[in-house]
């Protein structure tokens, strides 16, 4: 009746007015001919009268029923094509996506944005601003862990808010808005606001006013009658004041950012934009200026807080309305994640039901009824209709999300819409909550991350219920730019934890504390891989300190880095310069040995190898002095080695060139040298005790760089009771102690004070000599241990090196031939070798040194420990830090060896064929803890190797074409078992 009266009044106006009205009416009818059908447009008001000046669900549904899924409304004199239903919305926005990528430039939009920013800009401004926005948000972490941490932080604050309420009824609106808005604040401004911040409250209120104005009656009146709305107090005036406040706030933030001058190291969106302005100030077509920056920030805030916060409010409301769905979500969270798990976006892949619920919340709440209208930027076709340039396009997203042809139960809240029969999450093509086409929501990824992380974080911690006495929940929306729920209250009650969950929480808390403790401690050490609680870096290394692991870590972290063996830091020195400087620059400072459980159990702090302080100094000094007194290194003591070499030659001759494994004969030879020095006698090859002696030392050596070693260090009680390898190790230790005590008792009975011929005799003398000396450490416990130490060091390493020596001679027969040629030419076939002969045999000497270098049987030197605070290669190293010298990296250092990965005796020869020492030849380590038996080992290697090659030519057994040169990993790197033939020469 009102419309009829208005038209009747216009027609009864004076003739000129009447004529103008009739002309406009006829003109509109003429123009509407080519457009999709729709209500009859009238002058001035167009056809928005038909929807009662408001695009709501009911009016748009009625419009589609009357005129079809594509129809036309006239906004004054401007046509607006309305798309209804999934197919119409999808095809209309994507078939000619670029043609309909404009924004309408109406009175309200011009007032609010002035064609600036991202949301309602067009052409070059829109393309440049949107592209910059997407790129910058990615730089700031959108879609990855960077932004995820910010969302997790706000989720934590939100959880704390509800926890502080202790189940009290509360309206969740503002805390949710605060959490979501602070994510944008952190991205745009680089900081967050507290819940009680007055400016923040004003900012949120301002955006509420602006949003409330959109899609209201007043909005359409302003578009149709702008000159009339200008003079009306009310929503438009209020929206303008709010907009001015927001812009003023943003400009103040920009000013603050300029004063800080961070554009060279941008931290947030404003920093990046200021940098972009500076970068493009001389570019003619650049649209980057402060006005566009202000509007872009405004747009990001508007698009990124209002929609997400509203969806989260619906999410909690639906959990109150559908408690069974809330229970199902919480069951899945509890089953898949631990109670203390920090929710991340990747978790959605493990939580199909929860992910489906989040998507159904987005669908069912359908908070954006229509997308911001688009505009045809050129003549185009939409669903078969010709649409001229300048035509507005309104996509009814709500109709796509409730299209009965694409959703089984569109008007029910049903997470099953996003699940297949197997309970797996599935995407749905009709899910257009973020629109489609060129103007699809810029912050879609960020919104999905926020919704998932915050929703899961809340349901992980709380059970949400209606307050006591509330029987009905209002699920109707408040109409506006977004469809908000009516204000409501809820109670957030902390979920009760089961005993197992408490236990898990306790363990995880303990792990977290240990992890943080490790991270704090590692700040003071050289860099290295991240250690984990209890295990340190052992898990990453498969409980083995392997040369390949160290090589990779050296490439990443440099020539000095830190490994954590459980909770113990070990500084690793990599390469010749690092090892040399690290072990010699402050040699006395790193002369200790780690005092760990295994070493303590095996040695009780006695002996030479693993002792420290005064005991180590006295025992080592005595050991070195005694060996010199016994004539080691002098020609008269070569007979011990010559005798054992002769026994080995005799044994090999009996094989008559048949294949044999040389391991036991070689070990027997080397072990008997030590036996002769220690005990004054040798063992026959068949002696049972001798075999057990060798086997026991093999077992101990294998244990020291095994998984069992580290398990014992971490869990000694468990390892002692349940690991067979630990029990075997203890049994071997007991056998060795018994054998050495027996030898000791034998020497006590035979010893004559004026005839000290063997090491034990000399030591017993020293015990008698220092009986009343309080500082003396000479006793039977130390004697037994020093004998064990010399056996460990003197058998395993030398025997393993000789086994590699014979293997290399088989592999490199040309080198074997050259050695034999030199031996024949210089000393002849019947010569008995002495250590002095090495000076006349440069090539043979070079081959022996290259065998030691290339076999590199000790990957790392025995671990050392700093005995006080010191410095290594510029790093401060605290007292009691383990120091590992990677000998392998020295002997294969490409900076010191011409062909480090090849067997090349030339490394130790000059151009004239003379033997030369190399500073990077450190198989016996360096510094205060250099190998005590180095001289004896050198003598054995030279005399035994030369004697064998003088007597035999070593070949592969007949039919064997390939030899395995890979080592067997352990305390020493032994060759894999092999056979050879010793052919007499």
Long-range contacts (C-beta under 8 A, 24 or more apart in sequence): 3-42, 3-49, 7-42, 10-43, 24-77, 28-74, 28-77, 31-79, 32-72, 32-74, 32-79, 34-385, 34-386, 34-388, 35-72, 35-79, 35-81, 35-385, 35-387, 35-391, 36-67, 36-68, 36-70, 36-71, 36-72, 36-81, 36-383, 36-385, 37-67, 37-68, 37-71, 37-72, 38-63, 38-67, 38-71, 38-72, 38-73, 38-74, 38-82, 39-63, 39-67, 39-73, 41-74, 44-76, 44-224, 44-225, 45-76, 45-224, 46-73, 46-74, 46-75, 46-76, 46-77, 46-78, 46-224, 47-72, 47-73, 47-74, 48-73, 48-74, 48-75, 48-220, 48-224, 53-217, 53-220, 53-221, 53-224, 54-215, 54-216, 54-217, 54-220, 54-479, 55-215, 55-369, 55-370, 55-394, 56-369, 56-479, 57-369, 57-398, 60-84, 60-369, 60-370, 60-396, 60-398, 60-399, 61-399, 64-396, 64-399, 69-383, 70-382, 70-383, 70-385, 73-394, 75-106, 75-220, 75-223, 75-224, 75-392, 76-223, 76-224, 78-104, 78-106, 78-390, 78-391, 78-392, 79-391, 79-392, 80-373, 80-391, 80-392, 80-393, 80-394, 81-382, 81-385, 81-387, 81-391, 81-392, 81-393, 81-394, 82-394, 82-396, 83-382, 83-383, 83-393, 83-394, 83-395, 83-396, 84-396, 84-399, 85-396, 85-399, 85-400, 85-403, 85-405, 86-399, 86-400, 86-403, 86-405, 86-406, 86-429, 86-430, 86-432, 88-383, 89-395, 89-396, 89-397, 89-399, 89-400, 89-432, 89-436, 90-400, 90-429, 90-432, 90-436, 91-382, 91-383, 92-382, 92-383, 92-393, 92-395, 93-374, 93-393, 93-395, 93-435, 93-436, 93-437, 93-439, 94-436, 94-437, 95-382, 96-380, 96-381, 96-382, 97-437, 97-438, 98-377, 98-438, 99-376, 99-377, 99-378, 99-380, 100-374, 100-375, 100-376, 100-377, 100-380, 100-382, 100-387, 100-393, 100-437, 100-438, 101-374, 101-377, 101-437, 101-438, 101-439, 102-374, 102-375, 102-376, 102-377, 103-372, 103-373, 103-374, 103-375, 103-439, 104-373, 104-374, 104-375, 104-392, 105-375, 106-223, 107-222, 107-223, 107-226, 108-219, 108-222, 108-223, 111-240, 112-210, 112-239, 112-243, 113-295, 113-298, 113-299, 114-291, 114-295, 116-291, 116-292, 116-294, 116-295, 116-296, 117-292, 117-294, 117-295, 117-296, 117-298, 117-299, 118-295, 118-296, 118-299, 118-300, 118-442, 119-299, 119-302, 119-303, 119-372, 120-372, 121-295, 122-375, 122-377, 123-377, 124-285, 124-287, 125-287, 125-292, 128-286, 128-287, 128-288, 129-287, 129-292, 129-296, 130-442, 132-273, 132-276, 132-288, 132-296, 133-296, 133-300, 133-442, 134-442, 136-269, 136-272, 136-273, 137-187, 137-269, 137-442, 137-443, 137-446, 139-272, 140-187, 140-268, 140-269, 140-272, 142-443, 142-445, 142-446, 143-445, 143-446, 143-449, 145-344, 147-183, 147-187, 147-446, 147-449, 148-344, 148-345, 148-449, 148-453, 150-183, 150-186, 150-187, 151-183, 151-449, 151-450, 151-453, 151-454, 152-342, 152-343, 152-344, 152-453, 152-457, 153-186, 153-192, 154-179, 154-180, 154-182, 154-183, 154-192, 154-454, 155-179, 155-343, 155-453, 155-454, 155-457, 155-458, 156-457, 157-182, 157-195, 158-454, 158-457, 158-458, 159-457, 159-458, 159-461, 159-462, 161-195, 162-458, 162-461, 162-462, 162-492, 163-461, 163-492, 163-494, 165-492, 167-491, 167-492, 167-493, 167-494, 168-491, 169-467, 169-468, 169-489, 169-490, 169-491, 170-489, 170-490, 170-491, 170-492, 171-487, 171-488, 171-489, 172-313, 172-316, 172-490, 173-313, 173-487, 174-204, 176-309, 176-312, 176-313, 176-316, 176-454, 177-204, 177-305, 177-309, 178-204, 179-309, 179-454, 180-304, 180-305, 180-308, 180-309, 180-312, 180-450, 180-454, 181-301, 181-305, 181-309, 183-304, 183-446, 183-450, 184-300, 184-301, 184-304, 184-305, 186-268, 187-268, 187-269, 187-300, 188-253, 188-268, 188-269, 188-270, 188-297, 188-300, 188-301, 189-253, 189-268, 189-269, 189-270, 190-257, 190-267, 190-268, 190-270, 190-271, 199-249, 202-245, 203-245, 203-246, 203-249, 205-242, 206-242, 206-243, 206-245, 206-246, 207-242, 207-246, 207-301, 207-302, 207-305, 207-306, 209-235, 209-238, 209-239, 209-241, 209-242, 210-239, 210-242, 210-243, 210-246, 210-302, 211-302, 211-306, 211-480, 211-481, 211-482, 212-239, 212-480, 212-481, 213-238, 213-239, 213-481, 214-480, 214-481, 215-369, 215-370, 215-479, 215-480, 215-481, 216-480, 243-298, 246-298, 246-301, 247-294, 247-298, 250-294, 250-297, 250-298, 251-290, 251-294, 253-297, 254-290, 254-293, 254-294, 269-297, 269-300, 270-297, 300-442, 300-443, 303-441, 303-442, 303-443, 304-443, 304-446, 304-447, 306-481, 306-482, 307-367, 307-368, 307-447, 307-482, 308-447, 308-450, 308-451, 310-365, 310-367, 310-482, 310-483, 310-484, 310-485, 311-361, 311-362, 311-365, 311-367, 311-447, 311-451, 312-450, 312-451, 312-454, 312-455, 313-484, 313-485, 314-361, 314-364, 314-365, 314-367, 314-485, 315-358, 315-361, 315-365, 315-451, 315-455, 316-458, 316-464, 316-490, 317-473, 317-475, 317-485, 317-488, 318-361, 318-364, 318-365, 318-413, 319-459, 319-464, 320-464, 320-465, 320-466, 320-473, 320-488, 320-490, 321-413, 321-473, 321-475, 322-413, 323-465, 325-357, 325-413, 325-415, 326-459, 326-463, 326-464, 328-353, 328-357, 329-353, 329-354, 329-357, 329-459, 330-459, 330-460, 330-463, 330-495, 333-456, 333-459, 333-460, 334-501, 337-460, 338-501, 338-504, 338-505, 338-508, 339-460, 339-497, 339-501, 339-504, 339-505, 340-504, 340-505, 340-508, 340-509, 340-512, 341-460, 343-452, 343-453, 343-456, 343-457, 343-460, 344-453, 345-448, 345-449, 345-452, 345-453, 347-452, 347-456, 348-425, 348-452, 351-456, 352-419, 352-423, 352-424, 352-425, 353-415, 353-419, 353-423, 354-452, 354-455, 354-456, 354-459, 355-418, 355-425, 355-452, 356-415, 356-416, 356-417, 356-418, 356-419, 356-425, 357-415, 358-451, 358-452, 358-455, 359-415, 359-417, 359-418, 359-431, 360-413, 360-414, 360-415, 360-417, 360-418, 361-451, 361-455, 362-431, 362-433, 362-451, 363-401, 363-407, 363-417, 363-431, 363-433, 364-401, 364-413, 365-483, 366-397, 366-398, 366-401, 366-402, 366-433, 366-483, 367-477, 367-482, 367-483, 367-484, 368-397, 368-398, 368-433, 368-481, 368-482, 368-483, 369-396, 369-397, 369-398, 369-483, 370-394, 370-395, 370-396, 370-397, 370-398, 371-395, 371-397, 371-435, 371-439, 372-439, 374-437, 374-439, 395-435, 395-436, 397-432, 397-433, 397-435, 400-430, 400-432, 401-430, 401-431, 401-432, 401-433, 403-430, 406-430, 458-492, 460-495, 461-494, 461-495, 462-492, 462-493, 462-494, 462-495, 463-492, 463-493, 463-494, 463-495, 464-490, 464-491, 464-492, 464-493, 465-490, 465-491, 465-493, 466-490, 466-491, 467-491, 514-567, 518-564, 518-567, 521-569, 522-562, 522-564, 522-569, 524-876, 524-878, 525-562, 525-569, 525-571, 525-875, 525-877, 525-881, 526-557, 526-558, 526-560, 526-561, 526-562, 526-571, 526-872, 526-873, 526-875, 527-557, 527-558, 527-561, 527-562, 528-553, 528-557, 528-561, 528-562, 528-563, 528-564, 528-572, 529-553, 529-556, 529-557, 529-561, 529-563, 531-564, 534-566, 534-567, 534-714, 535-566, 535-714, 536-563, 536-564, 536-565, 536-566, 536-567, 536-568, 537-563, 537-564, 537-565, 538-565, 538-566, 538-710, 542-707, 543-706, 543-707, 543-710, 543-711, 544-705, 544-706, 544-707, 544-969, 545-705, 545-859, 545-860, 545-884, 546-859, 546-969, 547-859, 547-886, 547-888, 547-889, 550-574, 550-859, 550-860, 550-886, 550-888, 550-889, 551-889, 554-886, 554-889, 559-873, 560-872, 560-873, 560-875, 563-884, 565-710, 565-713, 565-882, 566-710, 566-713, 566-714, 568-594, 568-596, 568-882, 569-881, 569-882, 570-863, 570-881, 570-882, 570-883, 570-884, 571-872, 571-875, 571-877, 571-881, 571-882, 571-883, 571-884, 572-884, 572-886, 573-872, 573-873, 573-883, 573-884, 573-885, 573-886, 574-886, 574-889, 575-886, 575-889, 575-890, 575-893, 575-895, 576-889, 576-890, 576-893, 576-895, 576-896, 576-919, 576-920, 576-922, 577-895, 578-873, 579-885, 579-886, 579-887, 579-889, 579-890, 579-922, 579-926, 580-890, 580-919, 580-922, 580-926, 581-872, 581-873, 582-872, 582-873, 582-883, 582-885, 583-864, 583-883, 583-885, 583-925, 583-926, 583-927, 583-929, 584-926, 584-927, 585-872, 586-870, 586-871, 586-872, 587-927, 587-928, 588-867, 588-928, 589-866, 589-867, 589-868, 589-870, 590-864, 590-865, 590-866, 590-867, 590-870, 590-872, 590-877, 590-883, 590-927, 590-928, 591-616, 591-864, 591-867, 591-927, 591-928, 591-929, 592-864, 592-865, 592-866, 592-867, 592-880, 593-862, 593-863, 593-864, 593-865, 593-929, 594-863, 594-864, 594-865, 594-882, 595-865, 596-713, 597-712, 597-713, 597-716, 598-703, 598-704, 598-709, 598-712, 598-713, 601-730, 601-733, 602-700, 602-733, 603-785, 603-788, 603-789, 604-781, 604-785, 606-781, 606-782, 606-784, 606-785, 606-786, 607-782, 607-785, 607-786, 607-788, 607-789, 608-785, 608-786, 608-789, 608-790, 608-932, 609-789, 609-792, 609-793, 609-862, 610-789, 610-862, 611-785, 612-865, 612-867, 613-867, 614-775, 614-777, 615-777, 615-782, 618-776, 618-777, 618-778, 619-777, 619-782, 619-786, 620-932, 622-763, 622-766, 622-778, 623-786, 623-790, 623-932, 624-932, 626-759, 626-762, 626-763, 627-677, 627-759, 627-932, 627-935, 627-936, 629-762, 630-677, 630-758, 630-759, 630-762, 632-677, 632-935, 632-936, 632-939, 633-835, 633-935, 633-939, 635-834, 635-835, 635-836, 638-833, 638-834, 638-835, 638-939, 638-943, 640-673, 640-676, 640-677, 641-673, 641-939, 641-940, 641-943, 641-944, 642-832, 642-833, 642-834, 642-943, 642-947, 644-669, 644-670, 644-672, 644-673, 644-676, 644-682, 644-944, 645-669, 645-833, 645-943, 645-944, 645-947, 645-948, 646-947, 647-672, 648-944, 648-947, 648-948, 649-947, 649-948, 649-951, 649-952, 651-685, 652-948, 652-951, 652-952, 652-982, 653-951, 653-982, 653-984, 655-981, 655-982, 657-981, 657-982, 657-983, 657-984, 658-981, 659-957, 659-979, 659-980, 659-981, 660-979, 660-980, 660-981, 660-982, 661-977, 661-978, 661-979, 662-803, 662-806, 662-980, 663-803, 663-977, 664-694, 666-799, 666-802, 666-803, 666-806, 667-694, 667-795, 667-799, 668-694, 669-799, 669-802, 669-944, 670-794, 670-795, 670-798, 670-799, 670-802, 670-940, 670-944, 671-791, 671-795, 671-799, 673-794, 673-936, 673-940, 674-790, 674-791, 674-794, 674-795, 677-758, 677-759, 677-790, 677-936, 678-743, 678-758, 678-759, 678-760, 678-787, 678-790, 678-791, 679-743, 679-747, 679-758, 679-760, 680-747, 680-757, 680-758, 680-760, 680-761, 689-739, 692-735, 692-739, 693-736, 693-739, 693-791, 694-795, 695-732, 696-732, 696-733, 696-735, 696-736, 697-732, 697-736, 697-791, 697-792, 697-795, 697-796, 698-796, 699-728, 699-729, 699-732, 700-729, 700-732, 700-733, 700-792, 701-792, 701-796, 701-970, 701-971, 701-972, 702-970, 702-971, 703-729, 703-971, 704-971, 705-859, 705-969, 705-970, 705-971, 706-970, 736-788, 736-791, 737-784, 740-784, 740-787, 740-788, 741-784, 743-787, 744-780, 744-783, 744-784, 759-787, 759-790, 760-787, 790-932, 790-933, 793-931, 793-932, 793-933, 794-933, 794-936, 794-937, 796-971, 796-972, 797-857, 797-858, 797-937, 797-972, 798-937, 798-940, 798-941, 800-855, 800-857, 800-972, 800-973, 800-974, 800-975, 801-851, 801-852, 801-855, 801-857, 801-937, 801-941, 802-940, 802-941, 802-944, 802-945, 803-974, 803-975, 804-851, 804-854, 804-855, 804-857, 804-975, 805-848, 805-851, 805-855, 805-941, 805-945, 806-948, 806-954, 806-980, 807-963, 807-965, 807-975, 807-978, 807-980, 808-851, 808-854, 808-855, 808-903, 809-949, 809-954, 810-954, 810-955, 810-956, 810-963, 810-978, 810-980, 811-903, 811-963, 811-965, 812-903, 813-955, 815-847, 815-903, 815-905, 816-949, 816-953, 816-954, 818-843, 818-847, 819-843, 819-844, 819-847, 819-949, 820-949, 820-950, 820-953, 820-985, 823-946, 823-949, 823-950, 827-950, 829-950, 829-985, 831-950, 833-942, 833-943, 833-946, 833-947, 833-950, 834-943, 835-938, 835-939, 835-942, 835-943, 837-942, 837-946, 838-915, 838-942, 841-946, 842-909, 842-913, 842-914, 842-915, 843-905, 843-909, 843-913, 844-942, 844-945, 844-946, 844-949, 845-908, 845-915, 845-942, 846-905, 846-906, 846-907, 846-908, 846-909, 846-915, 847-905, 848-941, 848-942, 848-945, 849-905, 849-907, 849-908, 849-918, 849-921, 850-903, 850-904, 850-905, 850-907, 850-908, 851-941, 851-945, 852-921, 852-923, 852-941, 853-891, 853-897, 853-907, 853-921, 853-923, 854-891, 854-903, 855-973, 855-975, 856-887, 856-888, 856-891, 856-892, 856-923, 856-973, 857-923, 857-972, 857-973, 857-974, 858-887, 858-923, 858-972, 858-973, 859-886, 859-887, 859-888, 859-973, 860-884, 860-885, 860-886, 860-887, 860-888, 861-885, 861-887, 861-925, 861-929, 862-925, 862-929, 864-927, 864-929, 885-925, 885-926, 887-922, 887-923, 887-925, 890-920, 890-922, 891-920, 891-921, 891-922, 891-923, 893-920, 896-920, 948-982, 950-985, 951-984, 951-985, 952-982, 952-983, 952-984, 952-985, 953-982, 953-983, 953-985, 954-980, 954-981, 954-982, 954-983, 955-980, 955-981, 955-983, 956-980, 956-981, 957-981
